[in-house]
Amino acid sequence: MNLKPLGDRLIVKQAEAETQTKSGIILADSAKEKPQKGTVLAVGEGRFNDAGERIPMGIEPGDVIIYGKYGGTEIKHEGENYIILTANDVYAIVEE
């Protein structure tokens, strides 16, 4: 990937939206929920605290995360869709 996030930002590939309910009903595109889960592709170096010291990110490339429904900025780069989030938009890391 040739995108490098700055500061406390990270680049995430969103999980695919559910196309079918658990009971088997096929969802129309307009009824699909926006995913709140994705895989981290790149991570910035972290933000600076008030003393000018860099605070490293606790998130690494490859982590699967849960993030806010309306957080981040969606972008399209080289034909692929990504979302750029800040560390504050991330609620949890999924451990499998």
Sine and cosine of phi, psi and omega as CSV:
sin_phi,cos_phi,sin_psi,cos_psi,sin_omega,cos_omega
0.00,0.00,0.69,-0.72,-0.01,-1.00
-0.96,-0.27,0.39,0.92,0.13,-0.99
-0.97,-0.24,0.76,-0.64,0.02,-1.00
-0.86,-0.52,0.93,-0.36,0.01,-1.00
-0.94,0.34,0.53,-0.85,-0.02,-1.00
-0.97,-0.23,0.46,-0.89,0.09,-1.00
0.86,0.51,-0.78,-0.63,-0.04,-1.00
-0.99,-0.17,0.52,0.85,0.02,-1.00
-0.99,-0.13,0.37,-0.93,0.07,-1.00
-0.62,-0.79,0.46,-0.89,0.02,-1.00
-0.96,-0.29,0.77,-0.64,-0.12,-0.99
-0.80,-0.61,0.65,-0.76,0.17,-0.99
-1.00,-0.09,0.91,-0.42,-0.04,-1.00
-0.91,0.41,0.55,-0.83,0.13,-0.99
-0.93,0.37,0.40,-0.92,0.02,-1.00
-0.94,0.35,0.60,-0.80,0.04,-1.00
-0.94,0.35,0.53,-0.85,0.04,-1.00
-0.89,0.46,0.74,-0.68,0.00,-1.00
-0.97,-0.23,-0.14,0.99,-0.07,-1.00
-0.51,-0.86,0.60,-0.80,0.05,-1.00
-0.98,0.22,0.20,-0.98,0.03,-1.00
-0.88,0.48,-0.47,0.88,0.00,-1.00
-1.00,0.07,-0.03,1.00,0.10,-0.99
0.98,-0.20,0.06,1.00,0.00,-1.00
-0.98,0.22,0.78,-0.63,0.03,-1.00
-0.98,0.21,0.76,-0.65,-0.04,-1.00
-1.00,-0.04,0.67,-0.74,0.12,-0.99
-0.95,0.32,0.39,-0.92,-0.01,-1.00
-0.83,0.56,-0.61,0.80,-0.03,-1.00
-0.95,0.30,-0.29,0.96,-0.03,-1.00
-0.99,-0.13,-0.11,0.99,-0.03,-1.00
-0.95,0.31,0.67,-0.74,0.05,-1.00
-0.98,0.19,0.60,-0.80,0.08,-1.00
-0.94,0.35,0.80,-0.61,-0.02,-1.00
-0.89,0.46,0.54,-0.84,0.07,-1.00
-0.88,-0.47,0.36,0.93,-0.05,-1.00
-0.72,-0.69,0.60,-0.80,0.02,-1.00
-0.25,-0.97,0.11,-0.99,0.00,-1.00
-0.96,-0.29,0.76,-0.65,-0.01,-1.00
-0.97,0.26,0.80,-0.61,0.01,-1.00
-0.98,-0.20,-0.58,0.82,-0.01,-1.00
-0.50,-0.87,0.51,-0.86,-0.07,-1.00
-0.75,-0.67,0.66,-0.75,0.08,-1.00
-0.96,0.29,0.03,-1.00,-0.06,-1.00
-0.98,0.18,-0.20,0.98,-0.03,-1.00
0.94,-0.34,0.19,-0.98,-0.03,-1.00
-0.99,-0.13,0.17,-0.98,0.05,-1.00
-0.99,-0.17,0.62,-0.78,0.09,-1.00
-1.00,0.07,-0.03,-1.00,-0.04,-1.00
-0.90,0.45,-0.41,0.91,0.01,-1.00
-1.00,0.06,0.03,1.00,0.01,-1.00
0.99,0.12,0.19,0.98,0.02,-1.00
-1.00,-0.05,0.65,-0.76,0.00,-1.00
-0.98,0.22,0.75,-0.66,0.06,-1.00
-0.99,-0.16,0.92,-0.38,-0.06,-1.00
-0.92,0.38,0.43,-0.90,0.02,-1.00
-0.97,0.26,0.56,-0.83,0.08,-1.00
-0.99,-0.10,0.21,0.98,-0.04,-1.00
-0.86,-0.51,0.64,-0.77,-0.04,-1.00
-0.82,-0.57,0.41,-0.91,0.10,-1.00
-0.83,0.56,0.66,-0.75,-0.04,-1.00
0.99,-0.15,-0.33,0.94,0.03,-1.00
-0.92,0.40,0.62,-0.79,0.14,-0.99
-0.99,-0.13,0.80,-0.60,-0.11,-0.99
-0.83,-0.56,0.35,-0.94,0.16,-0.99
-0.93,-0.36,0.75,-0.66,-0.05,-1.00
-0.71,-0.71,0.20,-0.98,-0.04,-1.00
-0.88,0.47,0.61,-0.79,-0.07,-1.00
-0.86,0.51,-0.61,0.79,-0.06,-1.00
-0.94,-0.35,0.23,0.97,0.00,-1.00
-0.99,0.13,0.36,-0.93,0.12,-0.99
0.99,0.13,0.05,-1.00,0.02,-1.00
-0.81,-0.59,0.82,-0.57,0.02,-1.00
-0.99,0.12,0.71,-0.70,0.03,-1.00
-0.73,-0.69,0.33,-0.94,0.13,-0.99
-0.86,-0.52,0.82,-0.57,-0.04,-1.00
-0.71,-0.71,0.84,-0.54,0.00,-1.00
0.78,0.63,0.68,0.73,0.08,-1.00
0.99,0.14,-0.03,1.00,0.00,-1.00
-0.93,-0.36,0.54,-0.84,0.05,-1.00
-0.99,-0.10,0.73,-0.69,0.03,-1.00
-0.71,-0.71,0.19,-0.98,0.13,-0.99
-0.77,-0.64,0.71,-0.71,0.05,-1.00
-0.97,-0.24,0.85,-0.52,-0.04,-1.00
-0.88,-0.48,0.36,-0.93,0.22,-0.97
-1.00,-0.10,0.28,-0.96,0.01,-1.00
-0.86,0.52,-0.52,0.86,0.00,-1.00
-0.93,0.36,-0.34,0.94,0.02,-1.00
-0.98,0.21,-0.28,0.96,-0.06,-1.00
-1.00,0.06,0.81,-0.59,-0.01,-1.00
-1.00,-0.08,-0.56,0.83,-0.09,-1.00
-0.32,-0.95,0.40,-0.92,0.16,-0.99
-0.96,-0.26,0.77,-0.64,-0.01,-1.00
-0.99,0.11,0.87,-0.50,0.04,-1.00
-0.97,-0.23,0.81,-0.58,-0.05,-1.00
-0.93,-0.36,0.00,0.00,0.00,0.00
